[in-house]
Amino acid sequence: MISLQFLLTALVVVIAPGTGVVYTLATGLGQGRRAAVWAALGCTIGIVPHLAAAVLGLAAVLHTSAVLFQAVKFAGVAYLLWLAWQALKSDGALAISAAPHRLAPWPIARRAALINILNPKLSIFFLALLPPFLSGTPATATSEMLLLGAVFMVLTFAVFVLYGTFAALARDAILSSERAMRWLNRSFAAIFAALGARLALERA
């Protein structure tokens, strides 16, 4: 169940930089701490469908169905490339500028959620991560997976908020340099494009 080993494993997974971390950092730098918190919330909400799929056994179906896996995967690739474009555009939602394009909280959270929802590997990841930490009692397996998944989500939200807060604190220093803003926008665009390319090469 909720052992120190599980907490450490989950923490290492959450801390490792991924698409959600990059999105939260970009949002914190571009729009401040409040927007970064909404981005962290959205990334956390995006875990729910994959956790549900793992609990219900749908992840196994996704893993064995090449067509379904490819469909979700390339939707995710297209979305990441769109985020890359948003980082490059001067008026894009992810562009870092002295006068940022302010978004309402829910669009920020929705975009963050889609990042995780459109990553088919997450369902398979939960199917692999959670079972080793179960008690082995069939009657409580579902509730135990839900509890472990909930703990993973809490860790995700907390760590992402810290990432976003750090980015927001660095915002003032970044805004004082046009060169730094251009470099960061291009860097975030390149990272999203690279993550999209990596996802495109993933196999079920």
Secondary structure, DSSP 4 states (H G I P E B T S, - for coil): ---HHHHHHHHHHHHS--HHHHHHHHHHHHH-HHHHHHHHHHHHHTTHHHHHHHHHTHHHHHHH-HHHHHHHHHHHHHHHHHHHHHHHSTTSTT---SS-----HHHHHHHHHHHHHT-THHHHHHHHHSGGGS-S-GGGHHHHHHHHHHHHHHHHHHHHHHHHHHHHHHHHHHHT-HHHHHHHHHHHHHHHHHHHHHHHT---
